[in-house]
Amino acid sequence: MVEVVTTENLAEYERFVRSHPQGSFLQSGLWARQKPEWHWHAFLRRNGFGSVTGSMAVLVRKVPVLPRTVIYGCRGPVCAPDDTETLTELLGAVKKLAAKEKAYLVKLDPAMTEGPCRTVFEEAGFVTRKHRRGYRPVQPRRLWRVTLEGRSPDWVTESFSESHRRSLRIAMQRGVTVRQGGQELAPVFAELMQLSGLRERRVARPAEYYAGLLENFGERAGIFLAECDGRVVAGALVIRYGQTATCVHEGFDGDTSLRSRHLLRAMILRQAMADGCRFCDFPGLPRQRDTMEYAFSRGFGGQPVAYLGELELVLRPVTNLLANAAGSVMGRFRRWLYFFRVR
């Protein structure tokens, strides 16, 4: 049985998402505060004994001009990947919502890997979209996960490769330090992300966006800044939700000689362990294993995780075609305008 989440069962919904291995801050009602232009809807699924076996949160947004909406569910549904019954019922609830909201597209990005769940999504009509060259998904499909459960604080550095432990010593010898903070660090962090974005050709968010994340998630979110000789050389915004600490945004000034990113991630892992997290995730892992970024992540121990990726249920093909074309043009224009302004 699937029920709609209201103020009466919202606390139960949040408890379930926080406690579930598939749970993510992106499925929390707190994330909805970060997206005021979207409408948040959530569902709970119970078995015959009344126990919650799954949940699902989606965001609904009105399309300009057209009398249609788009539905996006990031890192949902939240349930056991092999629980096909729960998954089927949750997808059915989302399809009913799509009909009610006159959606032309339902896009999901579940925190699930290949398995029986793929068949359930396909039977419900969801397909993997073939993206154009240069397309960047809303959320990275691949991430690097470090398991912290049952480990001692000393294990954090002991699990590093020999070269990474040497890089930690180099960073400290060269005067790199790491401090933590909240909203007061948002402007400095935004400047760092803009510098990093220019180098990597990525659009960075304004300081107000990062400050909003920190405000909405409260003590669950924080900024880590690596500094040397009075300047910020690396930084990350981390959200700790349920069993997982996620490095949501990360950037550095491009100076690899300081080894600042090594010390930064080591401190993030130590804090995640102190907070009682089972996992620490670093999204954005490249597909190619012979890249420097992949080797950098591997040096911290852990393992790669590859999710199913973005799955789409197209309900209005013509509207979807027009929306994709318009979105592609506007996206390129906004990207050009952004780099024109900040360069």
HELIX and SHEET records of a PDB file:
HELIX    1   1 LEU A   10  SER A   19  1                                  10    
HELIX    2   2 PHE A   25  GLN A   27  5                                   3    
HELIX    3   3 GLY A   29  ARG A   33  1                                   5    
HELIX    4   4 THR A   84  LYS A  100  1                                  17    
HELIX    5   5 PRO A  116  GLU A  123  1                                   8    
HELIX    6   6 TRP A  155  GLU A  158  1                                   4    
HELIX    7   7 GLU A  162  GLN A  173  1                                  12    
HELIX    8   8 GLN A  183  LEU A  185  5                                   3    
HELIX    9   9 ALA A  186  GLU A  200  1                                  15    
HELIX   10  10 ALA A  207  PHE A  217  1                                  11    
HELIX   11  11 GLY A  218  ARG A  220  5                                   3    
HELIX   12  12 THR A  256  LEU A  258  5                                   3    
HELIX   13  13 SER A  260  ALA A  274  1                                  15    
HELIX   14  14 MET A  292  ARG A  298  1                                   7    
HELIX   15  15 PRO A  317  VAL A  342  1                                  26    
SHEET    1   A 7 VAL A   2  VAL A   4  0                                        
SHEET    2   A 7 HIS A  39  ARG A  46 -1                                        
SHEET    3   A 7 VAL A  52  LYS A  62 -1                                        
SHEET    4   A 7 THR A  69  CYS A  74 -1                                        
SHEET    5   A 7 ALA A 103  ASP A 109  1                                        
SHEET    6   A 7 LEU A 311  VAL A 314 -1                                        
SHEET    7   A 7 VAL A 127  THR A 128 -1                                        
SHEET    1   B 4 VAL A   2  VAL A   4  0                                        
SHEET    2   B 4 HIS A  39  ARG A  46 -1                                        
SHEET    3   B 4 VAL A  52  LYS A  62 -1                                        
SHEET    4   B 4 VAL A  78  CYS A  79 -1                                        
SHEET    1   C 7 THR A 177  GLY A 181  0                                        
SHEET    2   C 7 ALA A 221  CYS A 228 -1                                        
SHEET    3   C 7 ARG A 231  TYR A 241 -1                                        
SHEET    4   C 7 THR A 244  PHE A 252 -1                                        
SHEET    5   C 7 PHE A 279  PRO A 283  1                                        
SHEET    6   C 7 ARG A 142  THR A 147 -1                                        
SHEET    7   C 7 GLN A 303  ALA A 306 -1                                        
END                                                                             
